[in-house]
Amino acid sequence: MPDTTAPRVVVVTGAASGIGFATAELFRDEGATVFGLDIAPTVPDGVTYVECNVGSKESVDAAIARCAGGGRIDVLANVAGIVQFGRFEQISEAEFDRVHAVDLKGPFLTMQAALPHLRAAGGNIVNVSSVAGNVAQPYATAYAAAKGGLTQLTKALALELSPENIRVNAICPGTVDTPIVSHVASIFPPDLDPRVADRLMMMLPGPAIAPAEIGQAIVYLASPAARMITGAVLAFDGGMS
């Protein structure tokens, strides 16, 4: 049986900025032992930084092994992600592969590596997908494909692991107030068709979601209060989807 008296061990990917940073802070403030995985070391104070390229199996396996040094992982929060924006015909194979390596392959690799340790703890997984994985977003086709895949991966794995009482859920945010979103908004094509411009305007800040708001939802889904929730895809988008 898992030791319920010990601090929870929480692994957060993408912990150096944005949603991942805020999520790591929230789990830390709850008293958890938090490992922040990222390619940059700017994780919150009190969070153990573990260098990790989530698109590399070798890097992920080494990082997860370090996090599970005590033999257990209670929560895996897959937050790391990158965006893609531009016309479909201009997407290079390298860009397509990079987006999928981080946004879809990354969660696959971390979940697979962490699963034995989640079993030991009776743990659970929360994946951060996107509104773009639920409804069509023009000029973000590679990103939408990756996030749609992550949403379905979450639901399929939740079914597979439900007999073991390991919960797997996803959150699909709309526009979150991060530097990435601001950059995307600044490079919209000037000759947009009005029929797609309206959809893109829905992605712009105003009002944007604070990263900590998504972090609070992650903390809830990973908590005992959500013990009956698995396979859920929580739309956190102000009605966009």
NUSE-703402 format. One record per residue: residue number from 0; x, y, z of N, C-alpha, C, O in turn. Coordinates in steps of 0.1 Angstrom, whole numbers, plus 5000, padded with zeros to 4 digits. Example, Ala and Ser with C-alpha at 12.3 -4.5 7.8 and 13.67 -1.06 7.14 Angstrom:
! NUSE-703402
0, 5132, 4943, 5078, 5123, 4955, 5078, 5132, 4967, 5078, 5142, 4967, 5085
1, 5128, 4978, 5071, 5137, 4989, 5071, 5129, 5000, 5079, 5134, 5011, 5080
This chain:
! NUSE-703402
0, 5008, 4988, 5000, 5000, 5000, 5000, 5009, 5012, 5000, 5019, 5013, 5007
1, 5005, 5023, 4993, 5012, 5036, 4993, 5013, 5042, 5007, 5003, 5041, 5014
2, 5024, 5048, 5010, 5025, 5055, 5023, 5018, 5069, 5021, 5023, 5078, 5015
3, 5007, 5070, 5028, 4999, 5082, 5027, 5004, 5093, 5036, 4999, 5104, 5036
4, 5014, 5090, 5044, 5019, 5100, 5054, 5030, 5108, 5048, 5033, 5119, 5052
5, 5037, 5102, 5037, 5048, 5109, 5031, 5044, 5120, 5022, 5033, 5119, 5016
6, 5051, 5131, 5020, 5048, 5141, 5010, 5046, 5135, 4996, 5054, 5126, 4992
7, 5036, 5140, 4989, 5035, 5135, 4975, 5047, 5138, 4966, 5052, 5149, 4968
8, 5050, 5130, 4957, 5061, 5133, 4947, 5054, 5137, 4934, 5046, 5129, 4929
9, 5056, 5149, 4930, 5050, 5154, 4918, 5060, 5158, 4908, 5070, 5164, 4911
10, 5058, 5154, 4895, 5066, 5157, 4884, 5058, 5166, 4875, 5047, 5163, 4870
11, 5064, 5178, 4872, 5058, 5188, 4863, 5067, 5190, 4851, 5079, 5195, 4854
12, 5063, 5188, 4839, 5071, 5191, 4828, 5068, 5206, 4823, 5057, 5211, 4826
13, 5078, 5212, 4817, 5076, 5226, 4813, 5076, 5235, 4825, 5068, 5245, 4824
14, 5083, 5232, 4835, 5082, 5239, 4848, 5090, 5252, 4848, 5089, 5259, 4858
15, 5097, 5256, 4837, 5105, 5268, 4837, 5097, 5280, 4834, 5103, 5291, 4835
16, 5085, 5279, 4830, 5077, 5291, 4826, 5063, 5288, 4825, 5058, 5277, 4825
17, 5055, 5299, 4824, 5040, 5298, 4821, 5033, 5289, 4831, 5034, 5289, 4843
18, 5024, 5280, 4825, 5015, 5271, 4833, 5024, 5262, 4841, 5020, 5259, 4853
19, 5034, 5256, 4835, 5042, 5247, 4843, 5049, 5253, 4855, 5049, 5247, 4866
20, 5054, 5265, 4854, 5060, 5272, 4865, 5049, 5274, 4876, 5052, 5271, 4888
21, 5037, 5279, 4872, 5027, 5282, 4882, 5022, 5269, 4889, 5019, 5269, 4901
22, 5021, 5258, 4881, 5017, 5245, 4887, 5027, 5240, 4897, 5023, 5235, 4907
23, 5040, 5241, 4893, 5050, 5236, 4903, 5050, 5244, 4916, 5051, 5238, 4926
24, 5047, 5257, 4915, 5046, 5265, 4927, 5034, 5261, 4936, 5036, 5260, 4948
25, 5023, 5258, 4929, 5011, 5254, 4937, 5013, 5241, 4944, 5010, 5239, 4956
26, 5019, 5231, 4937, 5021, 5218, 4944, 5032, 5220, 4955, 5031, 5214, 4965
27, 5042, 5228, 4952, 5052, 5231, 4963, 5046, 5237, 4975, 5049, 5233, 4986
28, 5037, 5246, 4973, 5030, 5253, 4984, 5021, 5243, 4992, 5018, 5246, 5004
29, 5017, 5233, 4986, 5009, 5222, 4993, 5017, 5213, 5001, 5012, 5205, 5009
30, 5031, 5214, 4999, 5040, 5206, 5007, 5045, 5194, 5000, 5051, 5185, 5006
31, 5042, 5193, 4987, 5047, 5181, 4979, 5062, 5183, 4976, 5067, 5194, 4976
32, 5068, 5172, 4973, 5081, 5172, 4968, 5080, 5173, 4952, 5075, 5164, 4946
33, 5084, 5184, 4947, 5082, 5187, 4933, 5095, 5187, 4925, 5105, 5193, 4929
34, 5094, 5180, 4914, 5105, 5180, 4904, 5100, 5187, 4891, 5089, 5184, 4886
35, 5108, 5197, 4887, 5104, 5205, 4875, 5113, 5201, 4864, 5125, 5204, 4864
36, 5107, 5195, 4853, 5114, 5191, 4842, 5114, 5202, 4831, 5103, 5207, 4828
37, 5125, 5205, 4825, 5125, 5215, 4814, 5139, 5215, 4808, 5148, 5209, 4814
38, 5140, 5222, 4797, 5154, 5224, 4791, 5160, 5236, 4797, 5172, 5238, 4795
39, 5153, 5244, 4804, 5158, 5256, 4811, 5157, 5255, 4826, 5148, 5249, 4831
40, 5167, 5260, 4834, 5167, 5258, 4848, 5159, 5268, 4856, 5160, 5268, 4869
41, 5150, 5276, 4850, 5143, 5287, 4858, 5131, 5282, 4864, 5120, 5288, 4862
42, 5131, 5271, 4872, 5120, 5266, 4879, 5118, 5274, 4892, 5127, 5281, 4897
43, 5106, 5273, 4899, 5104, 5280, 4911, 5114, 5276, 4922, 5119, 5265, 4922
44, 5116, 5285, 4932, 5124, 5281, 4944, 5117, 5270, 4951, 5105, 5270, 4952
45, 5125, 5261, 4956, 5119, 5250, 4963, 5115, 5238, 4955, 5110, 5228, 4960
46, 5117, 5239, 4942, 5114, 5229, 4932, 5127, 5224, 4927, 5136, 5231, 4923
47, 5128, 5210, 4926, 5141, 5204, 4922, 5141, 5204, 4906, 5132, 5198, 4900
48, 5151, 5211, 4901, 5152, 5212, 4886, 5158, 5199, 4881, 5168, 5194, 4886
49, 5152, 5193, 4870, 5157, 5182, 4863, 5157, 5185, 4849, 5147, 5187, 4843
50, 5169, 5186, 4843, 5170, 5189, 4829, 5164, 5177, 4820, 5167, 5166, 4823
51, 5155, 5181, 4811, 5149, 5171, 4803, 5144, 5177, 4790, 5137, 5187, 4790
52, 5147, 5170, 4779, 5141, 5172, 4766, 5130, 5162, 4764, 5133, 5150, 4762
53, 5117, 5166, 4766, 5106, 5156, 4766, 5104, 5149, 4753, 5098, 5138, 4752
54, 5110, 5154, 4742, 5109, 5147, 4729, 5120, 5136, 4727, 5120, 5129, 4717
55, 5128, 5134, 4737, 5139, 5124, 4737, 5136, 5113, 4747, 5136, 5116, 4759
56, 5135, 5100, 4742, 5133, 5089, 4752, 5144, 5088, 4762, 5142, 5085, 4773
57, 5156, 5089, 4757, 5168, 5088, 4766, 5167, 5099, 4777, 5170, 5095, 4788
58, 5164, 5111, 4773, 5164, 5122, 4783, 5152, 5120, 4792, 5154, 5122, 4804
59, 5141, 5116, 4787, 5129, 5114, 4796, 5132, 5102, 4806, 5129, 5103, 4818
60, 5137, 5091, 4801, 5139, 5080, 4810, 5149, 5083, 4821, 5147, 5079, 4833
61, 5159, 5091, 4818, 5169, 5095, 4828, 5162, 5104, 4838, 5165, 5103, 4850
62, 5154, 5114, 4833, 5148, 5123, 4842, 5138, 5117, 4851, 5138, 5119, 4863
63, 5130, 5108, 4846, 5119, 5101, 4854, 5126, 5092, 4865, 5122, 5091, 4876
64, 5137, 5086, 4861, 5144, 5077, 4870, 5149, 5085, 4882, 5149, 5081, 4893
65, 5154, 5097, 4879, 5159, 5106, 4890, 5147, 5110, 4899, 5148, 5110, 4911
66, 5136, 5114, 4893, 5124, 5118, 4901, 5119, 5107, 4910, 5114, 5109, 4921
67, 5120, 5095, 4905, 5114, 5083, 4912, 5125, 5076, 4921, 5123, 5064, 4924
68, 5135, 5084, 4925, 5145, 5078, 4933, 5140, 5072, 4946, 5146, 5062, 4951
69, 5129, 5077, 4951, 5123, 5071, 4963, 5113, 5060, 4960, 5107, 5054, 4969
70, 5112, 5056, 4947, 5104, 5045, 4943, 5089, 5048, 4940, 5082, 5039, 4937
71, 5086, 5061, 4939, 5072, 5064, 4936, 5071, 5077, 4930, 5079, 5086, 4932
72, 5060, 5079, 4922, 5056, 5092, 4917, 5041, 5092, 4919, 5034, 5084, 4915
73, 5036, 5103, 4926, 5022, 5104, 4929, 5014, 5111, 4918, 5003, 5108, 4915
74, 5021, 5121, 4912, 5014, 5129, 4902, 5024, 5132, 4890, 5035, 5136, 4893
75, 5019, 5130, 4878, 5026, 5135, 4866, 5018, 5145, 4859, 5007, 5142, 4855
76, 5023, 5157, 4859, 5016, 5168, 4852, 5024, 5171, 4839, 5035, 5177, 4840
77, 5018, 5168, 4828, 5025, 5170, 4815, 5020, 5184, 4810, 5009, 5186, 4804
78, 5029, 5194, 4811, 5025, 5208, 4808, 5034, 5213, 4796, 5029, 5221, 4789
79, 5046, 5207, 4794, 5055, 5212, 4784, 5048, 5212, 4770, 5041, 5203, 4767
80, 5050, 5223, 4763, 5043, 5224, 4750, 5049, 5236, 4742, 5054, 5245, 4748
81, 5048, 5235, 4729, 5052, 5246, 4720, 5041, 5248, 4710, 5033, 5239, 4708
82, 5040, 5259, 4704, 5030, 5263, 4694, 5035, 5264, 4680, 5047, 5265, 4678
83, 5026, 5263, 4671, 5030, 5265, 4657, 5020, 5274, 4651, 5008, 5273, 4654
84, 5024, 5283, 4642, 5015, 5292, 4636, 5020, 5295, 4622, 5031, 5299, 4620
85, 5011, 5294, 4612, 5015, 5297, 4598, 5006, 5290, 4589, 4999, 5280, 4592
86, 5007, 5294, 4576, 4999, 5287, 4566, 5004, 5272, 4564, 5015, 5269, 4565
87, 4994, 5264, 4561, 4996, 5250, 4560, 5008, 5246, 4551, 5016, 5238, 4554
88, 5007, 5253, 4539, 5017, 5249, 4529, 5032, 5254, 4532, 5041, 5250, 4526
89, 5033, 5262, 4543, 5046, 5267, 4547, 5052, 5259, 4559, 5063, 5262, 4563
90, 5044, 5249, 4564, 5049, 5241, 4575, 5060, 5231, 4569, 5057, 5223, 4560
91, 5072, 5232, 4575, 5082, 5223, 4571, 5080, 5209, 4578, 5074, 5209, 4589
92, 5086, 5199, 4573, 5086, 5186, 4579, 5093, 5187, 4593, 5088, 5181, 4603
93, 5104, 5195, 4594, 5111, 5196, 4606, 5102, 5203, 4617, 5102, 5199, 4629
94, 5094, 5213, 4613, 5086, 5220, 4622, 5074, 5211, 4627, 5071, 5210, 4639
95, 5068, 5204, 4618, 5058, 5194, 4621, 5063, 5184, 4631, 5056, 5181, 4641
96, 5075, 5178, 4628, 5081, 5168, 4637, 5084, 5174, 4651, 5082, 5168, 4661
97, 5089, 5187, 4651, 5092, 5193, 4664, 5080, 5195, 4673, 5080, 5192, 4685
98, 5069, 5200, 4667, 5057, 5202, 4674, 5051, 5189, 4680, 5047, 5189, 4692
99, 5051, 5179, 4672, 5046, 5166, 4676, 5056, 5159, 4687, 5051, 5152, 4696
100, 5069, 5162, 4685, 5078, 5156, 4695, 5076, 5161, 4709, 5076, 5154, 4719
101, 5073, 5174, 4710, 5071, 5180, 4723, 5056, 5178, 4728, 5054, 5175, 4740
102, 5047, 5181, 4719, 5033, 5182, 4724, 5025, 5168, 4725, 5016, 5167, 4732
103, 5030, 5158, 4717, 5023, 5145, 4717, 5033, 5134, 4721, 5030, 5126, 4730
104, 5044, 5133, 4715, 5054, 5123, 4719, 5059, 5125, 4733, 5061, 5115, 4740
105, 5061, 5137, 4737, 5066, 5140, 4750, 5057, 5134, 4761, 5062, 5127, 4769
106, 5044, 5137, 4761, 5036, 5131, 4771, 5035, 5116, 4770, 5035, 5109, 4781
107, 5036, 5110, 4758, 5036, 5096, 4757, 5048, 5090, 4764, 5047, 5080, 4771
108, 5060, 5096, 4761, 5072, 5091, 4767, 5072, 5093, 4783, 5076, 5083, 4790
109, 5068, 5104, 4788, 5068, 5106, 4802, 5058, 5097, 4809, 5061, 5092, 4820
110, 5047, 5095, 4803, 5037, 5086, 4809, 5042, 5072, 4809, 5040, 5065, 4819
111, 5048, 5068, 4799, 5053, 5054, 4798, 5064, 5052, 4808, 5064, 5041, 4815
112, 5073, 5061, 4809, 5084, 5060, 4818, 5079, 5060, 4833, 5085, 5053, 4842
113, 5069, 5069, 4836, 5065, 5071, 4850, 5055, 5060, 4854, 5053, 5059, 4866
114, 5049, 5052, 4845, 5039, 5043, 4849, 5042, 5033, 4860, 5034, 5032, 4869
115, 5053, 5027, 4860, 5056, 5018, 4871, 5056, 5025, 4885, 5052, 5019, 4895
116, 5061, 5037, 4885, 5062, 5045, 4897, 5048, 5051, 4902, 5046, 5052, 4913
117, 5040, 5054, 4892, 5026, 5058, 4895, 5019, 5046, 4900, 5010, 5048, 4910
118, 5021, 5034, 4895, 5015, 5022, 4901, 5019, 5020, 4916, 5010, 5017, 4924
119, 5031, 5022, 4919, 5036, 5020, 4932, 5029, 5030, 4942, 5028, 5027, 4954
120, 5026, 5042, 4937, 5020, 5052, 4946, 5005, 5053, 4945, 4998, 5060, 4953
121, 4998, 5046, 4935, 4984, 5048, 4933, 4982, 5062, 4928, 4972, 5069, 4932
122, 4991, 5066, 4919, 4991, 5080, 4914, 4982, 5083, 4903, 4974, 5075, 4899
123, 4983, 5095, 4897, 4975, 5099, 4886, 4982, 5109, 4877, 4993, 5114, 4880
124, 4976, 5111, 4865, 4983, 5119, 4854, 4973, 5130, 4851, 4961, 5128, 4849
125, 4978, 5142, 4848, 4971, 5153, 4842, 4979, 5159, 4831, 4990, 5163, 4832
126, 4972, 5158, 4819, 4979, 5163, 4807, 4972, 5177, 4803, 4960, 5179, 4804
127, 4981, 5186, 4798, 4976, 5199, 4793, 4975, 5198, 4778, 4986, 5198, 4772
128, 4963, 5197, 4773, 4961, 5197, 4759, 4958, 5212, 4755, 4965, 5221, 4759
129, 4947, 5214, 4747, 4944, 5227, 4742, 4930, 5228, 4736, 4925, 5218, 4731
130, 4924, 5240, 4736, 4912, 5242, 4729, 4914, 5238, 4714, 4904, 5234, 4708
131, 4926, 5240, 4709, 4928, 5237, 4695, 4927, 5222, 4692, 4926, 5218, 4681
132, 4928, 5213, 4703, 4926, 5199, 4701, 4911, 5195, 4701, 4908, 5184, 4698
133, 4902, 5205, 4704, 4888, 5202, 4705, 4880, 5209, 4693, 4871, 5203, 4688
134, 4884, 5221, 4689, 4878, 5228, 4678, 4888, 5232, 4668, 4900, 5235, 4672
135, 4884, 5234, 4656, 4893, 5238, 4645, 4899, 5251, 4648, 4892, 5261, 4651
136, 4913, 5252, 4646, 4920, 5265, 4647, 4928, 5267, 4634, 4937, 5259, 4632
137, 4924, 5276, 4625, 4932, 5278, 4613, 4946, 5283, 4616, 4948, 5289, 4626
138, 4955, 5280, 4607, 4969, 5284, 4607, 4976, 5278, 4619, 4987, 5282, 4623
139, 4970, 5267, 4625, 4977, 5260, 4636, 4975, 5245, 4634, 4972, 5238, 4644
140, 4976, 5241, 4622, 4972, 5227, 4619, 4981, 5217, 4625, 4976, 5206, 4630
141, 4994, 5219, 4625, 5003, 5209, 4632, 5001, 5209, 4647, 5000, 5198, 4653
142, 4999, 5220, 4652, 4996, 5221, 4667, 4983, 5215, 4670, 4982, 5207, 4680
143, 4973, 5218, 4662, 4959, 5212, 4665, 4960, 5197, 4664, 4953, 5190, 4672
144, 4967, 5192, 4654, 4968, 5177, 4652, 4975, 5171, 4665, 4971, 5160, 4669
145, 4985, 5177, 4669, 4992, 5172, 4681, 4984, 5172, 4694, 4983, 5162, 4701
146, 4977, 5183, 4696, 4969, 5184, 4708, 4956, 5176, 4707, 4952, 5170, 4717
147, 4951, 5174, 4695, 4940, 5165, 4694, 4944, 5151, 4697, 4936, 5143, 4703
148, 4956, 5147, 4692, 4962, 5134, 4696, 4963, 5132, 4711, 4961, 5122, 4716
149, 4968, 5143, 4717, 4970, 5142, 4732, 4957, 5140, 4739, 4956, 5132, 4749
150, 4947, 5147, 4735, 4933, 5145, 4741, 4929, 5131, 4740, 4924, 5125, 4750
151, 4930, 5125, 4728, 4925, 5111, 4726, 4935, 5101, 4733, 4930, 5091, 4738
152, 4948, 5104, 4734, 4957, 5096, 4741, 4953, 5095, 4756, 4953, 5085, 4762
153, 4949, 5107, 4761, 4945, 5108, 4775, 4932, 5099, 4778, 4932, 5091, 4787
154, 4922, 5100, 4769, 4910, 5093, 4771, 4912, 5078, 4770, 4906, 5070, 4777
155, 4920, 5074, 4760, 4923, 5059, 4758, 4931, 5053, 4770, 4928, 5042, 4774
156, 4941, 5061, 4774, 4949, 5056, 4786, 4941, 5055, 4798, 4942, 5046, 4807
157, 4931, 5065, 4800, 4923, 5065, 4812, 4915, 5052, 4812, 4913, 5046, 4823
158, 4910, 5048, 4801, 4902, 5035, 4801, 4911, 5023, 4804, 4907, 5014, 4811
159, 4923, 5023, 4798, 4932, 5012, 4799, 4937, 5010, 4814, 4938, 4999, 4819
160, 4939, 5021, 4821, 4944, 5021, 4834, 4933, 5021, 4845, 4936, 5020, 4857
161, 4920, 5023, 4841, 4910, 5024, 4851, 4909, 5012, 4860, 4906, 5013, 4872
162, 4911, 4999, 4855, 4911, 4988, 4864, 4921, 4989, 4875, 4920, 4982, 4886
163, 4932, 4996, 4873, 4942, 4998, 4883, 4941, 5010, 4892, 4949, 5013, 4900
164, 4929, 5017, 4890, 4926, 5029, 4898, 4937, 5040, 4896, 4940, 5048, 4905
165, 4943, 5041, 4884, 4952, 5051, 4880, 4944, 5061, 4871, 4940, 5057, 4860
166, 4942, 5073, 4876, 4934, 5083, 4868, 4943, 5091, 4858, 4954, 5094, 4861
167, 4936, 5093, 4847, 4943, 5101, 4836, 4933, 5111, 4831, 4922, 5108, 4826
168, 4936, 5124, 4832, 4927, 5135, 4828, 4935, 5145, 4820, 4947, 5146, 4820
169, 4927, 5154, 4813, 4933, 5164, 4805, 4926, 5177, 4807, 4914, 5178, 4810
170, 4933, 5188, 4806, 4928, 5202, 4806, 4930, 5208, 4792, 4941, 5207, 4787
171, 4920, 5214, 4786, 4922, 5221, 4773, 4920, 5236, 4775, 4908, 5241, 4774
172, 4931, 5243, 4777, 4929, 5258, 4779, 4927, 5265, 4766, 4930, 5260, 4755
173, 4920, 5276, 4768, 4919, 5286, 4757, 4932, 5295, 4757, 4943, 5290, 4759
174, 4930, 5308, 4756, 4941, 5317, 4756, 4946, 5319, 4770, 4939, 5325, 4779
175, 4959, 5316, 4772, 4966, 5317, 4785, 4976, 5329, 4783, 4983, 5330, 4773
176, 4977, 5337, 4793, 4986, 5349, 4793, 5000, 5344, 4794, 5006, 5345, 4805
177, 5006, 5340, 4783, 5020, 5337, 4783, 5027, 5344, 4771, 5020, 5348, 4762
178, 5040, 5345, 4772, 5047, 5351, 4761, 5045, 5345, 4747, 5045, 5351, 4737
179, 5043, 5331, 4747, 5041, 5324, 4735, 5028, 5329, 4728, 5028, 5332, 4715
180, 5017, 5331, 4735, 5005, 5336, 4729, 5006, 5350, 4724, 5002, 5353, 4713
181, 5013, 5358, 4731, 5015, 5372, 4726, 5023, 5372, 4713, 5020, 5380, 4704
182, 5033, 5363, 4712, 5041, 5362, 4700, 5032, 5358, 4688, 5032, 5364, 4677
183, 5024, 5348, 4690, 5015, 5343, 4679, 5005, 5354, 4675, 5003, 5356, 4663
184, 5000, 5362, 4684, 4991, 5372, 4681, 4997, 5383, 4672, 4991, 5390, 4664
185, 5011, 5385, 4674, 5018, 5395, 4667, 5021, 5391, 4652, 5025, 5400, 4645
186, 5020, 5379, 4649, 5024, 5374, 4635, 5012, 5369, 4627, 5014, 5362, 4617
187, 5000, 5373, 4630, 4989, 5369, 4622, 4991, 5374, 4608, 4995, 5386, 4606
188, 4988, 5366, 4597, 4989, 5371, 4583, 4981, 5384, 4581, 4969, 5384, 4586
189, 4985, 5394, 4574, 4978, 5406, 4572, 4966, 5404, 4562, 4957, 5413, 4562
190, 4966, 5394, 4555, 4955, 5392, 4544, 4945, 5381, 4548, 4941, 5374, 4539
191, 4942, 5380, 4561, 4933, 5370, 4565, 4919, 5371, 4559, 4914, 5382, 4559
192, 4913, 5360, 4555, 4899, 5360, 4551, 4891, 5363, 4564, 4893, 5357, 4574
193, 4881, 5372, 4563, 4873, 5375, 4575, 4866, 5363, 4581, 4864, 5363, 4593
194, 4864, 5353, 4573, 4857, 5341, 4579, 4866, 5333, 4589, 4861, 5327, 4598
195, 4879, 5334, 4587, 4888, 5327, 4596, 4894, 5337, 4606, 4898, 5333, 4617
196, 4894, 5350, 4603, 4899, 5360, 4612, 4891, 5360, 4625, 4897, 5362, 4636
197, 4878, 5358, 4624, 4870, 5358, 4637, 4874, 5347, 4646, 4875, 5349, 4658
198, 4877, 5335, 4640, 4881, 5324, 4648, 4894, 5327, 4655, 4896, 5323, 4666
199, 4903, 5333, 4647, 4916, 5336, 4653, 4916, 5346, 4664, 4923, 5346, 4674
200, 4906, 5356, 4662, 4905, 5366, 4673, 4901, 5360, 4686, 4904, 5366, 4696
201, 4894, 5348, 4686, 4891, 5342, 4698, 4903, 5337, 4706, 4902, 5335, 4718
202, 4914, 5336, 4699, 4926, 5331, 4706, 4934, 5343, 4712, 4943, 5340, 4720
203, 4930, 5355, 4709, 4938, 5366, 4714, 4935, 5369, 4729, 4924, 5366, 4733
204, 4945, 5375, 4736, 4942, 5378, 4750, 4931, 5389, 4751, 4929, 5397, 4742
205, 4923, 5387, 4762, 4913, 5397, 4764, 4899, 5392, 4767, 4891, 5391, 4758
206, 4897, 5387, 4779, 4907, 5385, 4790, 4914, 5371, 4788, 4907, 5361, 4786
207, 4927, 5371, 4790, 4934, 5359, 4789, 4933, 5352, 4803, 4930, 5358, 4813
208, 4936, 5339, 4802, 4936, 5331, 4815, 4950, 5332, 4821, 4960, 5331, 4814
209, 4950, 5334, 4834, 4963, 5334, 4841, 4968, 5320, 4842, 4960, 5310, 4845
210, 4981, 5318, 4841, 4987, 5304, 4842, 4983, 5297, 4855, 4981, 5285, 4855
211, 4982, 5305, 4866, 4979, 5299, 4879, 4964, 5293, 4879, 4962, 5284, 4887
212, 4956, 5299, 4871, 4942, 5293, 4870, 4942, 5279, 4865, 4935, 5270, 4869
213, 4950, 5277, 4854, 4952, 5263, 4849, 4959, 5255, 4859, 4955, 5243, 4861
214, 4969, 5260, 4866, 4976, 5253, 4876, 4966, 5248, 4887, 4968, 5237, 4892
215, 4957, 5256, 4891, 4948, 5253, 4902, 4939, 5241, 4897, 4935, 5232, 4905
216, 4935, 5241, 4884, 4927, 5230, 4879, 4935, 5217, 4879, 4930, 5206, 4882
217, 4948, 5218, 4876, 4956, 5206, 4876, 4957, 5201, 4890, 4956, 5189, 4892
218, 4960, 5210, 4900, 4961, 5205, 4914, 4948, 5198, 4918, 4948, 5188, 4925
219, 4937, 5204, 4914, 4924, 5197, 4918, 4922, 5184, 4912, 4919, 5174, 4919
220, 4925, 5182, 4899, 4923, 5169, 4892, 4933, 5159, 4898, 4930, 5147, 4897
221, 4944, 5164, 4903, 4954, 5154, 4909, 4951, 5151, 4924, 4959, 5144, 4930
222, 4941, 5157, 4929, 4938, 5156, 4943, 4928, 5145, 4947, 4921, 5140, 4938
223, 4928, 5140, 4959, 4918, 5130, 4963, 4903, 5135, 4961, 4894, 5127, 4959
224, 4901, 5148, 4961, 4888, 5153, 4958, 4883, 5150, 4945, 4870, 5150, 4942
225, 4892, 5146, 4935, 4888, 5143, 4922, 4889, 5128, 4919, 4891, 5123, 4908
226, 4888, 5120, 4930, 4890, 5105, 4929, 4881, 5098, 4919, 4885, 5087, 4915
227, 4870, 5104, 4916, 4861, 5097, 4907, 4861, 5103, 4893, 4853, 5099, 4884
228, 4871, 5111, 4891, 4872, 5117, 4877, 4884, 5111, 4870, 4896, 5112, 4874
229, 4881, 5105, 4859, 4892, 5100, 4850, 4886, 5099, 4836, 4874, 5097, 4833
230, 4895, 5102, 4826, 4891, 5103, 4812, 4884, 5116, 4809, 4879, 5117, 4798
231, 4884, 5125, 4818, 4878, 5138, 4816, 4887, 5147, 4808, 4899, 5147, 4809
232, 4880, 5155, 4799, 4887, 5165, 4792, 4880, 5179, 4795, 4870, 5182, 4790
233, 4887, 5186, 4804, 4881, 5198, 4810, 4884, 5210, 4801, 4896, 5214, 4799
234, 4874, 5215, 4794, 4875, 5227, 4786, 4876, 5239, 4795, 4867, 5243, 4802
235, 4887, 5246, 4794, 4890, 5258, 4803, 4892, 5270, 4793, 4903, 5275, 4792
236, 4881, 5274, 4786, 4883, 5282, 4775, 4872, 5293, 4773, 4871, 5300, 4763
237, 4864, 5295, 4784, 4854, 5306, 4783, 4843, 5303, 4773, 4837, 5313, 4768
238, 4841, 5291, 4770, 4830, 5287, 4760, 4835, 5287, 4746, 4826, 5286, 4737
239, 4848, 5288, 4743, 4853, 5287, 4729, 4849, 5274, 4722, 4847, 5274, 4710
240, 4849, 5263, 4730, 4846, 5250, 4724, 4832, 5246, 4728, 4828, 5235, 4724
